[in-house]
Amino acid sequence: MKKIFILFILISVFVSQAGFAAEIDSVTPRNIELDNSQRIINRIINQRIQEGVQKANAQQDDAGGFDFISAIDDEEFTEEYEACDEEILYTELRKAIFQSLTASWGLKGYDLDKQLRNLLAKQSYSLSLNDSIYRDIDYIEGFSLNLKELSDVVNINGHLIGLDKLGHFFAEGWQYYELTRYDDYTFNQALEWGRQQEAGKFGYSTTGIFSFADLVANFNGWRFWNKVLLKENDPLKGALANFFDSPYVSCDIQIIASIKSRKIVKAWEQNTEFDLSDFIDGTWDEGNNCNSYDDPFIEEKVTARIKNVSPDFTCPFVPENCLGAQERYGFYAKHVLHPYCLIATKE
């Protein structure tokens, strides 16, 4: 009876963490032809960004504007007037992107992953755990992996990418951004925090798998959230590119509304559309940016299955993608690329 109680406690603990981590098989469906999902993903996300902007503006309208007439001769006008509320914008954008009633509670990345599986069912490939390269990992070695299904994979500009990566991009990307924006973390410290999470509840502790591709998605997720208002320079762009970069959203005076209401009316406007190709590269693909495993026994099991499924498969599957990523990420490459990807060379 005591053993059953202890097992129940352990299961409860792991179940509470299990939703944090999803995995994909990037080897078995390697030769499956899938339509490019980039356009439909862009459309979904831009619709959700617009929804978030509209809801943020609606809240601002409820709060009232600023008296235009009395402000004309007020020298303190520009200092006193607070235009658009950034906190409301970020909150409403997260709620819209995750299609959630809250911005913070719950398993946002996993929920988004599941939404996209439904929305992209005709473009994606679904594989059961029992048919995957992870089928021999048992409950003790990868508890979360055995509790739920694998995520689906899609073709994004020729790269085989798990939909779980988009969950990481938006959810863990926000966590990175929140750390640097509110908690005084440096960007490097945020990257290290992400690595620790992957070594814990997002990876080793729940699935037995450490995904470097997750870290690439997280990194680029910070870039997305930063580009919403573009408060910081993009770490992957040079000085000139950063100078000419523009945010997704800006706070602009609404001329007609201001005249009609005799108040200064400012509102958020989406002035640059989201394009996933700004962030995606071949190291989001776990077939190029390889996984690491919690212990050699798990790695042996997975390696044996890979040889059975695809005897000629080696990681990185496309070394040129790693070469491009070495240059793209530069100083940060060591934070997001598997060692095999870091040392990849031209064949």
JOMOTA-V835143 format. One record per pair of residues at least 24 apart in sequence whose ideal C-beta (glycine too) atoms are under 7 Angstrom apart, sorted by the first residue. I is the first residue (numbers start at 0). J is the second residue. D is the distance in whole Angstrom. If there is no record, write none. Layout:
# JOMOTA-V835143
i=(I,I)
j=(J,J)
d=(D,D)
This chain:
# JOMOTA-V835143
i=(13,13,13,16,16,16,16,17,17,17,17,17,18,18,19,19,19,19,20,20,20,20,20,21,21,21,21,22,22,22,22,22,22,23,23,23,23,23,23,24,24,24,24,24,25,25,25,25,25,26,26,26,26,26,26,27,27,27,27,27,28,28,28,28,29,29,29,29,31,33,33,33,33,34,34,35,35,35,36,36,36,36,36,37,37,37,37,39,39,40,41,41,41,43,44,44,45,45,47,47,48,48,48,48,48,49,50,51,51,51,51,51,52,52,52,54,54,55,55,55,55,56,56,58,59,59,59,59,64,64,64,64,65,65,66,67,67,67,67,68,70,80,82,82,83,83,83,83,85,88,88,92,93,96,107,108,108,108,108,108,109,111,111,111,111,112,112,112,112,112,115,115,116,116,116,119,122,123,123,123,123,124,124,125,132,132,132,132,133,134,135,135,136,136,136,140,140,141,141,141,142,143,143,144,144,155,155,156,156,158,158,158,158,159,159,160,160,164,164,164,164,167,167,167,167,168,168,168,168,169,171,171,172,172,172,172,172,172,173,173,175,175,175,176,176,176,186,189,190,190,190,193,194,203,207,207,207,208,208,209,209,210,210,211,211,211,211,211,211,212,212,212,212,212,214,214,215,215,215,215,216,218,218,219,222,223,234,235,245,245,246,247,247,280,280,280,280,281,281,281,281,282,282,282,282,282,286,286,287,287,287,287,287,287,288,288,288,289,289,289,289,289,291,314,315,315,315,318,318,318,318)
j=(142,143,205,143,200,204,205,142,143,146,147,205,106,109,106,200,201,205,143,201,202,205,206,109,112,150,163,133,144,149,150,206,208,149,150,152,161,163,285,126,131,132,133,149,152,159,284,285,286,132,286,305,308,309,312,126,130,131,132,308,124,126,152,159,159,286,309,312,124,122,124,153,154,122,154,154,155,156,119,122,153,154,155,155,156,275,276,119,122,275,273,274,275,118,96,273,272,273,95,96,92,95,247,269,273,269,95,91,92,94,95,96,248,267,269,91,95,87,88,91,267,266,267,87,83,84,87,266,260,262,263,264,262,263,262,257,261,262,263,261,263,263,250,265,250,265,266,267,228,248,267,227,173,169,170,166,167,169,170,171,166,165,166,169,170,150,162,163,165,166,162,165,150,151,162,153,153,151,152,153,162,151,152,151,301,304,305,308,301,304,300,304,207,297,300,207,297,206,207,208,205,205,206,206,207,275,279,276,279,279,281,283,284,284,286,283,284,212,213,216,283,213,216,217,220,216,219,220,223,220,217,220,217,219,220,221,223,224,220,224,217,220,221,221,224,225,234,221,218,331,334,217,334,293,292,293,297,290,292,290,291,285,290,288,289,290,335,336,337,282,283,284,285,288,334,335,282,283,288,335,283,331,335,278,278,278,331,327,270,271,271,271,273,320,323,324,327,317,320,323,324,320,321,324,336,340,314,316,315,316,317,320,321,340,336,337,340,314,315,337,339,340,337,339,339,340,343,343,344,345,346)
d=(5,7,7,7,5,7,5,7,4,5,7,6,4,5,7,5,5,6,5,5,6,4,5,6,6,5,4,7,6,6,7,5,6,6,5,5,3,6,7,5,4,5,7,6,7,6,6,4,4,5,6,5,6,6,6,6,7,6,6,5,5,6,6,7,7,7,6,7,5,6,6,6,4,5,7,5,7,6,6,5,4,6,6,5,6,5,6,7,7,6,6,6,6,6,7,5,5,5,5,5,6,7,7,6,6,6,4,4,4,7,3,7,6,5,5,4,7,5,4,4,5,5,6,5,6,6,7,7,6,4,6,5,5,4,6,6,5,5,5,6,6,7,5,4,4,6,7,5,7,7,6,7,6,6,4,3,6,7,3,6,6,6,5,6,7,5,5,5,7,4,5,6,7,5,6,6,6,4,6,5,7,6,5,5,5,4,5,6,6,7,4,6,6,6,6,5,5,5,4,7,6,4,5,4,7,7,5,6,6,6,5,6,5,5,6,5,6,6,7,4,5,5,4,5,7,5,6,4,7,6,4,6,6,7,1,5,6,6,7,6,6,6,4,5,4,6,6,7,7,7,4,5,7,5,6,4,5,5,6,6,4,6,5,5,7,7,6,6,4,6,5,7,5,5,7,5,5,6,6,5,6,7,5,4,6,6,7,6,7,5,7,5,7,7,7,6,6,6,3,7,7,6,7,4,6,6,6,4,4,6,6,5,6,6,6,5,5,4,7,4,5,7,7,6,6,5,5,4,7,7,6)
